[in-house]
């Protein structure tokens, strides 16, 4: 049984116009209004942040960006800074999602710069790590995750890592319907916690929230949350349906 307060985060990816996002946010708000023992965050696309922030005002649901650029401002067409996310009402930002690594050229180095910018901008980074199918087949899961972690937190002090959330998302489980088994997820979560302990000490590692992501559904959340080192979930597809996402939020307490 996980010992940290759960965080269930919804990554809406490139789905929902402003009006659609507003409808989803208000349905979700009413469905989870009585939930007090789970932290909840949603990350709509940039164009919907303002309207979703309005709808969630006064609720316990937190808002996140799906990405940021590391410069505070400037001539960077198409980019959004930490300060802009903060001003839009965000408390969190997802960094280094595998889709960003795969389609938009993100590297461990750019993830590191973005994490530093998020922390400077008073945003909680949700740093994503995870191996591809080929890497798992080649027995490289732990070495890939270790390198993503080490390079992602390079140059950061333990007090900065304290402000983090990490999401383990095996690339082969994202959007595929293939969830890692509870044991497969737990062993990588345990490994991540051990690496953070080696880098930052026992108490920071113990408090660190490590989310699992990859085809999380109402039916598999309780089993995942029953594992010692799984502290919540980063949910893609199932977060686009208010009832499913609310069921995952509730299910996270059933472990
Ligand atoms: P999924 O996505 O839940 O649709 O597999 C998870 C993610 O990409 O964060």
Boltz pocket constraint, residues with backbone or C-beta under 6 A from the ligand:
constraints:
  - pocket:
      binder: B
      contacts: [[A, 11], [A, 169], [A, 173], [A, 174], [A, 175], [A, 176], [A, 177], [A, 213], [A, 214], [A, 215], [A, 216], [A, 234], [A, 235], [A, 236], [A, 237], [A, 238]]
      max_distance: 6.0
